[in-house]
Amino acid sequence: MRQQPVPLAISASRCTSQTNATLREVCATKEIVALQARRHCEAMQQPPLSNDEALRALQQGATILALDVPEGTEFGVDLRTYSVGAKFRGMKMVPPGLHLVLCGNEIAKSGAFVRLAVGEVRVLQWDPKTEMLTAEVPAEQAERLAAAVRRLEFDGSLGPYPLEAHAQWAALSRHVDERVLTRAGVPLGTFVVPGADGELDADVAALDAALAAQGDRRAASAAAAAAPAAPPPRPSQGPHALRPYFDGLPRAAVFVDLEEHQRAARSLRTGEARTRFHLDRSEWLGELLAEKYAGDDDARPLSSAAGEAALLGELALAFVLFLTVSSGAALRQWKLLLHNLCRCEAAVGARPSLYADAIALLRAQLELAPPDFFVDELSADNFLRASLVALAGATSDASGVDARVRGALELLWRFVRERFGLDVPQLMRDEDEFADDEDMPVVEDVDGVLQVTRDLQQALRQEIGADEDPDTEMS
């Protein structure tokens, strides 16, 4: 809306009349915006918002402008994606904070973590060459587009963020921050792709070795010259630690190599120590935190709390990437972390902050599983049941458990009982059936995740409505 200039010689009554008319026009515009937001919510099968709620979400939320995304592409933020229509230009009413912008198709998706401020407009552009979104938009153009968004010129082409799913996203991602993302090699703004399942493909490994041997300075110089700022430090752990970094290219997340650390721990232990390792992983967990998590990229030691926060962040990040971009490596890391955390009886008492947060995170992740998850023949004997059995055994002696951990456990067991019909006595009876296996949970199928894993992911995505009906487009 553009306000007309008012002549200097004007009566008070006329000024008041014109001011009132302007206010009425502003209010009418806000009513239209609120009505549009409500209609968007109804079209996307979201709970309707009142006019006040819609205006508050619009004013306090951020906007993600996604230009030139082809019709039929799947686009979403955080946990839900939609098949976009021809008029689609992005998403509004996005709550401030950390979010994952997703784009792709039914076969493959990529995502970029972004941190948005109140009222911020983030501009992304579809790149037809890579068939991906990119943030490489000239600053002047981005400012001009942001101003147009604030003038509501794009409002009719912006879908609303699914506000009813934000609390769920916040619970799943609250341990993921910039440090966690940088350690994983996917700092803010970097588009994340699934990557290989497990070990690197032979061709990629050969290419890495060739690049390392050659020391291709020309490629490194070109990348450094094109980069607006210095690239983030390379991860200090994991199989990708020595891979070259090229700014602007999509990346697969890099996780701590837990299996290598387990093999090293087993090889250094003999007799009684090895037996203790299999009965209680607490000593191994302490070594893992000290050697792999409680340090930054310059190998400087950090506090024990920082190491626990890094492990929790990786546990949360792995689950989110498995769920959203179908990363097999992320699934593997999530399974291994849970498998080992649930088998550390002494650590439950020694590390109450870690376990209170880890148990709360596990409950948030289980909330995405359907009620018949532990009954369905395809998923009944999954690793999560074995992990719950191990956790019940590790926390059976309540006398040594901190009040924070007891509170988190009470909420977890109540949820498991109400959602899945499982209780702690039943889990304890199952303990012998799910005896610890030295190599569990190793996935031998390097060509893809096992079928039961595909069913797990499909069940989780269906439960949260991650893939909306393609016939219901975000226009």
C-alpha positions in Angstrom: 0.0 0.0 0.0 1.4 3.4 -1.0 0.2 6.4 1.1 -0.5 9.6 -0.9 1.2 12.9 0.3 -1.1 15.2 2.3 -1.2 18.9 1.4 0.1 21.3 4.1 -3.1 23.5 4.1 -5.6 21.0 5.2 -8.4 21.2 7.9 -8.1 19.1 11.0 -11.4 17.3 10.2 -10.1 16.4 6.7 -6.8 15.2 8.2 -8.7 13.1 10.8 -11.0 11.7 8.0 -8.0 10.7 5.8 -6.1 9.2 8.7 -9.1 7.1 9.6 -9.5 6.0 6.0 -5.8 5.0 5.9 -6.2 3.0 9.1 -9.3 1.3 7.7 -7.3 0.4 4.6 -4.5 -1.0 6.7 -6.9 -3.0 8.8 -8.7 -4.3 5.7 -5.3 -5.4 4.2 -4.5 -7.3 7.4 -7.9 -8.9 7.3 -7.3 -10.1 3.7 -3.8 -11.4 4.7 -5.3 -13.2 7.6 -8.1 -14.7 5.5 -5.5 -15.8 2.9 -3.5 -17.5 5.6 -6.5 -19.3 6.9 -7.5 -20.5 3.4 -3.9 -21.8 2.9 -4.1 -23.7 6.1 -7.5 -25.2 5.1 -6.1 -26.2 1.6 -3.1 -27.8 3.2 -5.2 -29.7 5.7 -3.9 -27.7 8.7 -6.0 -26.6 11.7 -7.6 -23.3 10.9 -6.1 -20.2 12.5 -8.0 -17.2 13.9 -7.3 -13.8 12.3 -5.3 -12.8 15.3 -3.3 -16.0 15.2 -2.6 -15.7 11.5 -1.5 -12.1 11.8 0.8 -12.9 14.8 2.4 -15.8 12.9 2.9 -13.6 9.9 4.5 -10.7 11.8 6.7 -12.8 14.1 7.6 -15.5 11.6 10.2 -15.6 8.9 9.7 -16.2 5.2 11.6 -18.6 2.9 11.3 -17.4 -0.7 12.0 -20.2 -3.2 12.0 -19.0 -6.7 11.5 -20.9 -10.0 10.9 -24.3 -8.3 9.4 -26.5 -11.0 5.8 -27.6 -10.7 5.5 -31.0 -9.1 8.7 -30.7 -7.1 8.5 -31.6 -3.4 9.3 -28.7 -1.1 9.0 -28.4 2.6 10.5 -27.1 5.8 11.4 -29.5 8.7 9.1 -32.6 8.8 6.6 -32.1 6.0 6.9 -31.8 2.3 4.4 -30.8 -0.4 4.1 -31.2 -4.1 4.2 -27.5 -5.3 2.0 -25.9 -7.9 2.8 -23.4 -10.6 2.2 -20.3 -8.4 4.4 -21.5 -5.5 7.0 -19.1 -4.4 8.0 -20.3 -0.9 6.8 -20.5 2.7 5.7 -17.9 5.3 5.0 -17.9 9.0 8.2 -19.9 9.7 8.9 -19.7 13.5 12.3 -18.2 14.3 15.1 -20.7 15.0 16.8 -23.6 13.3 15.0 -25.2 10.3 15.7 -27.7 7.6 14.6 -26.6 4.1 13.9 -29.7 1.9 13.5 -30.0 -1.8 13.6 -32.9 -4.3 11.3 -35.7 -5.5 10.0 -39.0 -4.3 13.3 -40.7 -5.1 15.8 -38.2 -3.7 15.7 -35.1 -1.5 18.3 -32.7 -0.3 18.1 -30.2 2.6 19.9 -27.2 4.0 19.8 -26.1 7.7 19.1 -22.4 8.1 18.7 -20.3 11.2 16.0 -17.7 10.8 15.4 -14.5 12.8 12.0 -12.8 13.5 10.8 -11.2 10.2 13.8 -12.4 8.2 13.4 -13.2 4.5 15.7 -15.9 3.2 15.9 -16.0 -0.6 16.6 -19.3 -2.5 16.8 -19.8 -6.2 16.2 -23.0 -8.2 19.3 -24.0 -10.2 18.2 -25.9 -13.4 21.7 -27.2 -13.9 22.0 -29.0 -10.6 18.2 -29.3 -10.2 18.6 -28.1 -6.6 17.9 -24.9 -4.7 20.8 -22.6 -4.1 21.4 -19.6 -1.8 23.7 -17.9 -4.3 21.5 -14.9 -5.1 23.1 -11.5 -5.6 22.8 -9.3 -2.5 21.0 -6.5 -4.3 18.5 -8.8 -5.8 17.9 -10.6 -2.5 17.2 -7.2 -0.8 14.8 -6.2 -3.5 12.9 -9.4 -3.2 12.8 -9.2 0.6 11.3 -5.8 0.4 8.6 -7.1 -2.0 7.8 -9.9 0.5 7.4 -7.3 3.3 5.0 -5.4 1.0 3.0 -8.6 0.7 3.5 -8.8 -3.1 4.3 -12.5 -2.8 1.7 -13.3 -0.1 -0.7 -15.1 -2.4 2.0 -17.5 -3.6 3.5 -18.4 -0.1 2.2 -21.4 1.7 2.1 -21.3 5.5 4.4 -23.2 7.7 2.6 -26.2 9.4 2.6 -24.6 12.9 1.0 -27.7 14.5 4.2 -29.6 13.7 6.7 -27.1 15.1 6.7 -28.4 18.7 7.6 -31.9 17.3 10.4 -30.4 15.2 11.7 -28.4 18.1 11.8 -31.6 20.3 13.7 -33.5 17.6 16.2 -30.8 16.7 16.8 -28.9 20.0 20.3 -30.5 20.4 21.4 -29.6 16.9 23.3 -26.4 16.7 26.0 -24.8 14.6 28.8 -26.7 16.3 27.1 -30.0 15.7 26.5 -29.2 12.0 30.1 -28.0 11.5 31.5 -31.2 13.1 29.3 -33.2 10.7 30.7 -31.2 7.7 27.4 -29.6 6.9 27.4 -26.1 8.3 24.5 -23.7 8.0 23.4 -23.1 4.4 25.1 -26.3 3.0 22.8 -28.6 1.2 22.9 -32.1 2.6 22.5 -35.2 0.5 22.0 -38.8 1.6 25.5 -40.0 0.7 26.6 -43.6 0.6 25.2 -46.2 2.9 28.0 -47.2 5.3 31.4 -47.3 3.6 32.3 -45.0 0.7 31.7 -46.3 -2.7 34.9 -47.7 -4.4 34.9 -45.0 -7.1 34.5 -42.2 -4.5 37.3 -43.7 -2.4 39.6 -43.9 -5.4 38.8 -40.3 -6.4 39.6 -39.1 -2.8 42.9 -41.0 -2.9 43.8 -39.5 -6.3 43.0 -36.0 -5.2 45.0 -36.4 -1.9 48.0 -37.8 -3.8 47.9 -35.1 -6.5 47.3 -32.2 -4.1 45.3 -30.4 -6.7 46.2 -26.9 -5.8 44.5 -25.4 -8.8 41.1 -26.7 -7.7 41.7 -25.6 -4.1 42.8 -22.1 -5.2 39.7 -21.7 -7.5 37.4 -22.8 -4.7 39.1 -20.4 -2.2 38.9 -17.5 -4.7 35.2 -18.1 -5.3 34.3 -18.5 -1.7 32.9 -15.4 0.0 34.4 -16.6 3.3 36.8 -19.2 4.5 35.2 -22.7 4.4 34.4 -24.4 7.7 37.0 -26.7 9.2 37.0 -30.2 8.0 35.7 -32.8 10.4 38.5 -34.3 12.5 36.8 -37.7 12.8 35.2 -40.2 10.5 36.0 -41.8 7.1 35.6 -38.5 5.3 38.1 -36.6 7.5 40.6 -36.1 4.6 38.1 -35.4 1.9 38.7 -32.1 0.0 36.2 -29.3 0.6 34.7 -27.4 -2.3 32.4 -24.5 -1.2 28.9 -24.4 -2.6 28.6 -28.1 -3.3 26.1 -30.4 -1.6 27.6 -32.6 1.1 26.9 -35.8 2.9 27.0 -35.6 6.7 30.1 -37.1 8.4 29.7 -39.0 11.7 32.1 -40.4 14.3 33.2 -43.9 13.3 31.7 -45.8 16.2 32.4 -49.2 14.8 36.1 -48.4 14.4 36.2 -47.2 18.0 34.5 -50.4 19.2 36.9 -52.6 17.3 39.9 -50.7 18.8 38.3 -50.9 22.3 37.8 -54.7 21.9 41.3 -55.2 20.6 42.9 -53.4 23.6 40.8 -55.4 26.2 41.5 -58.9 27.3 39.9 -61.3 29.7 37.8 -59.6 32.4 38.0 -56.2 30.7 36.5 -57.5 27.5 33.7 -59.2 29.5 32.9 -56.0 31.2 32.8 -54.2 27.9 30.1 -56.5 26.6 28.1 -56.4 29.9 28.4 -52.6 30.4 29.6 -50.1 27.8 30.0 -47.3 30.3 33.9 -47.3 30.3 33.9 -47.4 26.5 31.4 -44.5 26.4 33.7 -42.4 28.6 36.6 -43.1 26.3 34.4 -42.3 23.3 33.3 -38.9 24.7 36.9 -38.0 25.7 38.5 -39.0 22.4 35.9 -38.3 19.7 33.4 -35.7 21.1 35.0 -33.6 23.8 37.2 -31.6 21.4 36.9 -29.0 18.7 38.2 -29.1 15.2 41.6 -27.8 16.4 41.9 -30.8 18.8 41.6 -28.5 21.8 39.9 -30.3 24.8 36.5 -29.2 25.8 34.5 -29.9 28.9 32.7 -33.2 29.6 29.4 -31.4 29.2 30.4 -30.2 25.8 31.3 -33.7 24.7 27.9 -35.0 25.9 26.2 -32.2 24.0 28.1 -33.1 20.9 27.0 -36.7 21.1 23.4 -35.7 21.7 23.5 -33.4 18.8 24.8 -36.2 16.5 22.1 -38.5 17.8 19.4 -36.0 16.9 21.0 -35.0 13.6 21.3 -38.6 12.5 17.7 -39.3 13.1 16.5 -36.1 11.3 18.6 -36.8 8.2 17.5 -40.4 8.1 13.9 -39.3 8.3 14.0 -36.4 5.9 16.6 -37.2 3.2 16.7 -41.0 3.5 20.3 -41.1 4.6 21.4 -44.7 5.2 24.6 -43.6 6.9 22.5 -41.5 9.3 20.3 -44.4 10.0 23.3 -46.5 10.8 24.7 -43.9 13.2 21.4 -43.4 15.0 21.1 -47.2 15.5 24.7 -47.6 16.8 24.4 -44.6 19.2 21.1 -45.9 20.7 22.4 -49.4 20.8 25.4 -48.4 22.9 23.8 -45.7 25.0 21.2 -48.2 26.2 23.9 -50.6 27.4 25.8 -48.4 29.8 24.4 -49.1 33.3 27.1 -47.3 35.3 26.9 -44.2 33.0 23.2 -43.8 33.7 24.1 -42.9 37.2 27.4 -41.1 36.4 26.0 -39.0 33.6 22.5 -37.9 34.6 22.3 -34.8 32.2 23.3 -36.9 29.2 20.8 -39.7 30.0 17.9 -37.4 31.0 18.3 -35.6 27.6 18.9 -38.7 25.6 15.8 -40.5 27.0 13.7 -37.4 26.3 15.0 -37.3 22.8 14.3 -41.0 22.3 10.7 -40.4 23.4 10.3 -37.6 20.9 11.6 -39.9 18.1 9.3 -42.7 19.1 6.4 -40.4 18.9 6.7 -40.6 15.2 6.3 -44.4 15.1 2.8 -45.8 14.5 1.0 -47.6 17.4 1.5 -51.1 15.8 5.2 -50.6 15.3 6.1 -53.3 17.8 3.3 -55.6 16.7 3.6 -55.5 12.9 5.4 -58.6 11.7 7.8 -56.5 9.6 9.0 -54.2 12.4 8.2 -56.2 15.6 11.7 -57.5 16.1 13.5 -54.3 15.3 16.6 -52.9 17.1 14.5 -50.3 19.0 12.8 -53.1 21.0 16.1 -54.6 21.9 17.4 -51.1 22.9 14.3 -50.5 25.1 14.9 -53.9 26.7 18.6 -53.0 27.4 17.6 -49.6 28.8 15.0 -51.2 31.1 17.7 -53.6 32.4 20.3 -50.8 32.8 17.9 -48.6 34.9 16.2 -51.4 36.9 18.1 -50.3 40.1 16.3 -47.0 40.7 18.3 -46.3 43.8 21.3 -45.2 41.8 19.4 -43.2 39.2 19.2 -39.4 39.4 15.8 -37.7 39.8 16.1 -36.1 36.3 16.7 -39.5 34.7 13.9 -41.1 36.7 11.5 -38.4 35.5 12.5 -38.8 31.9 12.2 -42.6 32.3 8.7 -42.3 33.8 7.5 -40.2 30.8 9.2 -42.7 28.4 7.7 -45.8 29.9 4.2 -44.2 30.2 4.4 -43.2 26.6 5.5 -46.7 25.5 2.7 -48.3 27.5 0.0 -46.0 26.2 1.2 -45.9 22.6 2.5 -49.4 22.0 1.0 -51.5 24.8 4.4 -52.4 26.2 5.4 -52.1 29.9 8.7 -52.5 31.8 7.9 -55.9 33.3 7.2 -57.2 29.8 10.4 -55.7 28.5 12.3 -57.3 31.3 10.9 -60.7 30.5 12.1 -60.1 26.9 15.6 -59.4 28.1 16.9 -63.0 27.5 15.3 -63.0 24.0 17.2 -59.9 23.0 20.6 -60.9 24.4 23.4 -58.5 23.5 25.2 -59.5 20.3 28.8 -58.3 19.8 28.2 -57.0 16.3 24.7 -55.7 16.7 23.4 -53.6 14.9 25.6 -54.1 11.9 23.9 -53.7 8.5 25.5 -56.1 6.0 23.4 -54.9 3.0 25.8 -52.3 1.5 23.6 -51.8 -1.6 20.8 -50.4 0.5 19.1 -50.4 3.8 17.3 -53.7 4.8 13.7 -53.9 3.9 12.6 -53.7 7.5 14.5 -50.3 7.6 12.6 -49.1 4.6 9.3 -50.1 6.3 10.5 -48.3 9.4 11.2 -45.1 7.5 7.9 -45.3 5.6 5.9 -45.9 8.8 7.6 -42.9 10.4 7.0 -40.6 7.4 3.3 -41.7 7.1 2.8 -41.0 10.8 3.8 -37.4 10.5 2.4 -36.8 7.0 5.8 -36.0 5.7 4.7 -36.6 2.1 1.4 -35.1 1.4 -0.9 -36.3 -1.3 0.5 -35.0 -4.6 -3.0 -34.1 -5.7 -3.1 -31.6 -2.8 -0.6 -29.0 -4.1 0.9 -26.1 -2.3 0.1 -23.5 -4.9 
